[in-house]
Structures are given as structure tokens and as C-alpha cells.
């Protein structure tokens, strides 16, 4: 381990964990349906990650955007579902008696993941991120905007988070073939330079293959910012991806065991990563193995 200070350990995937435990996989339902059908499942997944040793858990709000809920006729329940997600995370923290545990927002792409064309204007996007932050603020300690594919989304999230007095983490998703490019096509270096104009406490890479994180490490190191990563366990996000098709169109790797993933994460920590965890198709067993890795001093 390159630093005496231990890296912060995030939780693993929530939406895919719900799906793998019997939840729905369709656009507009994935991740969020459990809030109104089986909230105890959401709480139990939070608890499983806390028991595994996570330092930070994220709210189950990846699916609770106005656009996604509108698709399934649930926009009228938007505020109630966002608040419920916040309450379930805080309930889990209290049940686990982990006052040191922090809670982060999961602020996702508002319309669809892995795309670079949007119906919402920049001001509409900023306003909807701000609305989510307003609703989640009583429950969270960290503002995390994650799986963002463009500087458009990153700037809107960061602008919405300014002046609120809590740590702000920006998590960007990269192409899976090894270039340090966002899925929207922009260079990671350029997007980081844009992000510097805002209050930003850490930049992370998430929801791409571990190899994509490896390719981004030199850029992250050169940025001088606190950085980290949490990769997914999908084979890849195909070029034909359409979020309206749901996550059932994605294939899961059979070879990303907790031990294999820990080897990936160990490289990132050696390179200076201050925040690590898991994304889609990583679960409590992966996080427990990362806890062992971090506590061992590698």
C-alpha cells in the first residue's frame, strides 16, 4: 500500500444485486421497483455491505429520476421514493450500529446510462440533479454523481452540488476497450480539466471493466486529485446497448471472483487510489474480500 492512510471502501452493486435476488430488470423498474415492492430487500442489501466492511454505502436512487419513473407511470411517487431510499440507508446504518459509516447519494445519468444525447437541456439537467440533492440531503454525507458518460452530465451534477458543504465525488464511466475515453467519446483528461472549475473532492472511474480503470490510472495520477475506482462485472457494454432494453441484455463475467477482483483493486491502490469498491455484478463477497485486502496492508 503506497499510503499509510487506508483507502475508503465503498459498497458494491445495488441494482444488479436486487436483480440477482429476484428483482426486476426492465428500464424504469430496475433498482427502483424494490423500493415499492420489497423495501426490506434494499435494507438487507445495505446491511450485507455494512457487514462486509464497507465504509460508505450508496442510496438506492440510481433509478429514481423523473425521466425513468415517468417511463413506468410513477413520476407522481418521485419524492416519496427518493426519501424512502434515503430512509432505508439510514435505517441500515442505525440497525448495524455503525455511526462511523457514511452514506453517499447515487446520482445517475438522469435519462439513460452510457449515452451522449439528451432531451433535457443543461439547466433542466442541473435543476433535476439539484432536486435530488435537496431530497437526499438529510440522509447523506457525500454527494456522489456516478456512471456519468459526458462532460455535460458532469458539469450539471457538479454545478448542482456547489455550495452545499458536503464532499463531492464525481464518478465517470469509460469505454471498455482500454482507452481513457468516456463512453460519450470525450477524453478523460479533458473532462477532468473541465471538472476542476468546480468544488470537487475526488474523481472516480466506475461501471466499466477493470482493464478500463487500469488504462485511466496514468491520467488519474497526473490529475493531482484524490481518485478511486469501482469497476463492474459485465463482459462489456455493447455498442448496440439500449437502456430501454434493460439490464437483461448484458452478459456477466464468469471469471470475476472476489479474489480476482481484489487483484485488480490492489493495482489501483498501489497506484494511489484513495477510494475503491465495486459496481454492477460485484456483491457483498467482493466487498468483504476488499476489506481483507485493505486491512492486511497488502
C-alpha positions as CSV (number, residue, x, y, z in Angstrom):
1,X,0.0,0.0,0.0
2,X,1.5,3.3,-1.1
3,X,-0.1,5.4,1.7
4,X,-0.3,5.0,5.4
5,X,-3.9,6.0,5.2
6,X,-6.2,3.2,4.3
7,X,-8.4,3.6,1.2
8,X,-12.1,4.3,1.7
9,X,-14.1,1.2,0.9
10,X,-17.4,1.7,-0.9
11,X,-20.2,-0.9,-1.2
12,X,-20.8,-3.0,-4.3
13,X,-23.7,-3.0,-6.8
14,X,-27.2,-2.4,-5.7
15,X,-29.4,-2.7,-8.8
16,X,-27.8,-5.9,-10.0
17,X,-27.8,-7.3,-6.5
18,X,-31.6,-6.6,-6.4
19,X,-32.0,-8.2,-9.8
20,X,-29.9,-11.3,-8.8
21,X,-32.1,-11.7,-5.7
22,X,-35.3,-11.8,-7.8
23,X,-35.9,-8.1,-8.6
24,X,-37.0,-6.7,-12.0
25,X,-34.6,-5.9,-14.8
26,X,-36.5,-3.5,-17.1
27,X,-35.8,0.2,-17.7
28,X,-37.7,2.3,-15.2
29,X,-38.1,-0.6,-12.8
30,X,-34.5,-2.0,-12.3
31,X,-33.3,-1.0,-8.9
32,X,-36.3,1.2,-8.1
33,X,-39.1,-1.4,-8.1
34,X,-37.8,-2.9,-4.9
35,X,-38.5,0.4,-3.1
36,X,-42.2,-0.1,-3.6
37,X,-42.4,-3.9,-3.8
38,X,-39.8,-5.1,-1.3
39,X,-38.1,-2.3,0.7
40,X,-36.8,-4.9,3.2
41,X,-34.7,-6.4,0.4
42,X,-33.0,-3.0,-0.1
43,X,-32.3,-2.6,3.6
44,X,-30.9,-6.1,3.8
45,X,-28.5,-5.5,0.9
46,X,-27.3,-2.3,2.6
47,X,-26.8,-4.4,5.8
48,X,-24.9,-7.1,3.9
49,X,-22.5,-4.5,2.6
50,X,-22.1,-3.0,6.0
51,X,-21.4,-6.4,7.5
52,X,-18.9,-7.0,4.7
53,X,-16.9,-3.9,5.9
54,X,-17.9,-1.0,3.7
55,X,-17.0,2.4,4.9
56,X,-19.6,4.0,2.6
57,X,-22.9,2.8,1.3
58,X,-24.9,4.4,-1.5
59,X,-28.6,5.2,-1.6
60,X,-30.7,3.1,-3.9
61,X,-31.5,6.0,-6.1
62,X,-29.9,5.1,-9.4
63,X,-33.4,4.5,-10.8
64,X,-35.3,7.3,-9.0
65,X,-35.1,10.0,-11.6
66,X,-38.1,11.8,-13.0
67,X,-37.4,10.6,-16.6
68,X,-37.1,6.9,-15.6
69,X,-40.1,6.9,-13.3
70,X,-42.2,8.7,-15.9
71,X,-41.5,5.8,-18.2
72,X,-43.3,3.4,-15.9
73,X,-46.0,5.8,-14.8
74,X,-44.6,6.5,-11.4
75,X,-43.4,10.1,-11.6
76,X,-46.1,11.1,-9.1
77,X,-44.2,9.0,-6.5
78,X,-40.8,10.5,-7.3
79,X,-40.3,12.4,-4.0
80,X,-41.7,9.6,-1.8
81,X,-39.4,7.0,-3.4
82,X,-36.3,9.2,-3.2
83,X,-37.0,9.8,0.5
84,X,-37.7,6.1,1.1
85,X,-34.3,5.3,-0.4
86,X,-32.6,7.7,1.9
87,X,-34.5,6.3,4.9
88,X,-33.6,2.7,4.1
89,X,-29.9,3.6,4.0
90,X,-30.1,5.5,7.3
91,X,-32.2,2.6,8.9
92,X,-29.5,0.1,7.9
93,X,-26.8,2.3,9.4
94,X,-28.7,2.5,12.7
95,X,-29.5,-1.2,12.7
96,X,-25.9,-2.0,12.2
97,X,-24.8,0.4,15.0
98,X,-22.2,1.9,12.6
99,X,-22.1,5.6,13.4
100,X,-18.8,5.9,11.5
101,X,-20.5,4.6,8.3
102,X,-21.1,7.3,5.7
103,X,-23.9,7.4,3.2
104,X,-23.4,8.7,-0.4
105,X,-26.0,9.7,-3.0
106,X,-26.3,7.6,-6.1
107,X,-27.0,10.3,-8.6
108,X,-27.1,8.6,-12.0
109,X,-27.5,9.8,-15.6
110,X,-31.0,11.2,-15.5
111,X,-32.3,9.8,-18.8
112,X,-30.2,6.7,-19.7
113,X,-26.8,5.2,-19.0
114,X,-23.9,5.2,-21.4
115,X,-25.3,7.7,-23.9
116,X,-24.3,11.1,-25.1
117,X,-27.5,12.6,-26.4
118,X,-30.1,14.1,-24.1
119,X,-33.6,15.5,-24.3
120,X,-33.1,17.7,-21.2
121,X,-31.3,21.0,-21.5
122,X,-28.3,21.8,-19.4
123,X,-30.4,23.9,-17.0
124,X,-33.1,21.2,-16.7
125,X,-30.4,18.6,-16.0
126,X,-28.8,20.8,-13.3
127,X,-32.2,21.5,-11.8
128,X,-33.1,17.9,-11.6
129,X,-29.8,17.0,-10.0
130,X,-30.4,19.8,-7.5
131,X,-33.9,18.5,-6.8
132,X,-32.4,15.0,-6.0
133,X,-29.8,16.6,-3.8
134,X,-32.4,18.6,-1.9
135,X,-34.4,15.5,-1.2
136,X,-31.4,13.3,-0.2
137,X,-29.5,15.9,1.8
138,X,-31.0,15.0,5.2
139,X,-29.9,11.4,4.8
140,X,-26.4,11.6,3.2
141,X,-22.8,12.6,4.0
142,X,-21.4,12.6,0.5
143,X,-22.7,13.7,-2.9
144,X,-21.8,11.1,-5.5
145,X,-22.6,11.5,-9.1
146,X,-21.9,8.2,-10.8
147,X,-21.7,6.5,-14.2
148,X,-21.7,9.8,-16.0
149,X,-20.6,9.5,-19.6
150,X,-20.2,13.1,-20.7
151,X,-18.9,16.5,-19.5
152,X,-22.4,17.7,-20.0
153,X,-23.7,15.5,-17.2
154,X,-20.6,16.0,-15.1
155,X,-20.9,19.8,-15.2
156,X,-24.6,19.7,-14.4
157,X,-24.1,17.5,-11.4
158,X,-21.1,19.5,-10.1
159,X,-22.9,22.8,-10.5
160,X,-25.9,21.4,-8.6
161,X,-23.6,20.3,-5.8
162,X,-21.8,23.5,-5.3
163,X,-22.0,25.4,-2.0
164,X,-23.8,22.7,-0.1
165,X,-20.9,21.9,2.3
166,X,-20.5,18.2,1.8
167,X,-17.8,16.2,0.0
168,X,-18.5,15.9,-3.7
169,X,-17.3,12.9,-5.7
170,X,-17.5,12.6,-9.5
171,X,-17.6,9.1,-11.0
172,X,-17.2,8.8,-14.7
173,X,-17.7,5.7,-16.9
174,X,-15.2,4.8,-19.6
175,X,-15.3,2.7,-22.8
176,X,-14.4,-1.0,-22.2
177,X,-11.7,-1.4,-24.8
178,X,-8.8,0.2,-22.9
179,X,-8.7,3.9,-24.0
180,X,-9.1,6.6,-21.4
181,X,-12.2,7.8,-23.1
182,X,-15.6,8.5,-21.6
183,X,-18.4,6.4,-23.1
184,X,-19.7,9.7,-24.7
185,X,-16.4,9.9,-26.6
186,X,-14.5,12.7,-24.7
187,X,-11.0,12.3,-23.4
188,X,-10.8,11.7,-19.6
189,X,-8.1,14.3,-19.4
190,X,-10.4,17.0,-20.9
191,X,-13.3,16.1,-18.7
192,X,-11.2,16.3,-15.6
193,X,-9.9,19.7,-16.6
194,X,-13.4,20.9,-17.0
195,X,-14.4,19.5,-13.6
196,X,-11.6,21.4,-11.9
197,X,-13.7,24.6,-12.3
198,X,-16.0,23.3,-9.6
199,X,-15.7,22.2,-6.0
200,X,-14.6,18.6,-6.4
201,X,-13.2,16.4,-3.7
202,X,-12.5,13.2,-5.7
203,X,-12.7,11.8,-9.2
204,X,-13.5,8.2,-9.7
205,X,-14.0,5.7,-12.6
206,X,-16.9,3.3,-12.4
207,X,-19.1,0.9,-14.2
208,X,-16.6,-0.3,-16.8
209,X,-14.2,-3.3,-16.9
210,X,-11.2,-3.3,-14.6
211,X,-9.0,-3.0,-17.6
212,X,-10.5,0.3,-18.4
213,X,-9.6,1.5,-14.9
214,X,-6.0,0.3,-15.5
215,X,-5.9,2.4,-18.7
216,X,-7.1,5.5,-16.8
217,X,-4.6,5.3,-13.9
218,X,-1.9,7.5,-15.5
219,X,-4.4,10.2,-16.2
220,X,-5.8,10.0,-12.6
221,X,-2.3,10.1,-11.1
222,X,-1.3,13.1,-13.2
223,X,-4.5,15.0,-12.2
224,X,-3.3,15.6,-8.7
225,X,-6.8,15.0,-7.4
226,X,-7.8,12.4,-4.9
227,X,-9.0,9.5,-7.1
228,X,-10.5,6.0,-7.0
229,X,-12.4,3.3,-8.9
230,X,-15.1,0.7,-8.7
231,X,-15.5,-1.5,-11.7
232,X,-18.4,-3.7,-12.9
233,X,-18.5,-7.4,-13.7
234,X,-20.1,-7.3,-17.1
235,X,-18.4,-8.8,-20.1
236,X,-18.8,-5.4,-21.8
237,X,-21.3,-2.7,-22.5
238,X,-22.1,-3.5,-26.2
239,X,-22.2,-0.8,-28.9
240,X,-25.8,-1.8,-29.5
241,X,-26.7,-1.0,-25.9
242,X,-30.2,0.5,-25.4
243,X,-31.2,1.2,-21.8
244,X,-34.8,0.7,-22.7
245,X,-33.9,-2.9,-23.2
246,X,-33.0,-3.3,-19.6
247,X,-30.0,-5.0,-17.9
248,X,-31.1,-8.4,-19.1
249,X,-29.3,-7.7,-22.4
250,X,-25.9,-7.6,-20.6
251,X,-23.7,-10.7,-20.0
252,X,-22.0,-11.2,-16.7
253,X,-18.4,-12.4,-16.5
254,X,-17.9,-15.8,-15.0
255,X,-14.3,-15.2,-14.0
256,X,-14.5,-12.1,-11.8
257,X,-14.4,-13.8,-8.4
258,X,-13.8,-11.8,-5.2
259,X,-10.1,-13.0,-5.3
260,X,-9.6,-11.9,-9.0
261,X,-11.3,-8.6,-8.4
262,X,-9.1,-8.0,-5.3
263,X,-6.0,-8.4,-7.5
264,X,-7.4,-5.7,-9.8
265,X,-8.1,-3.4,-6.9
266,X,-4.7,-4.0,-5.3
267,X,-3.1,-2.5,-8.5
268,X,-5.3,0.6,-8.2
269,X,-4.4,1.1,-4.5
270,X,-0.7,0.6,-5.4
271,X,-1.2,3.4,-7.9
272,X,-2.6,5.7,-5.3
273,X,-6.3,5.1,-5.3
274,X,-7.9,6.6,-2.2
275,X,-11.4,5.2,-2.8
276,X,-12.3,1.7,-4.0
277,X,-15.3,-0.5,-4.2
278,X,-17.5,-2.4,-6.7
279,X,-20.2,-1.6,-9.2
280,X,-22.7,-3.9,-11.1
281,X,-22.2,-7.6,-10.6
282,X,-19.9,-7.2,-7.6
283,X,-21.6,-8.2,-4.3
284,X,-21.0,-8.4,-0.6
285,X,-18.4,-11.2,-1.0
286,X,-16.3,-8.9,-3.3
287,X,-16.5,-6.1,-0.7
288,X,-15.6,-8.5,2.1
289,X,-12.5,-9.6,0.2
290,X,-11.6,-5.9,-0.4
291,X,-12.0,-5.3,3.3
292,X,-9.5,-8.1,4.0
293,X,-7.1,-6.6,1.4
294,X,-7.2,-3.1,2.8
295,X,-6.9,-4.2,6.4
296,X,-3.9,-6.5,5.6
297,X,-1.9,-3.5,4.4
298,X,-1.5,-5.5,1.1
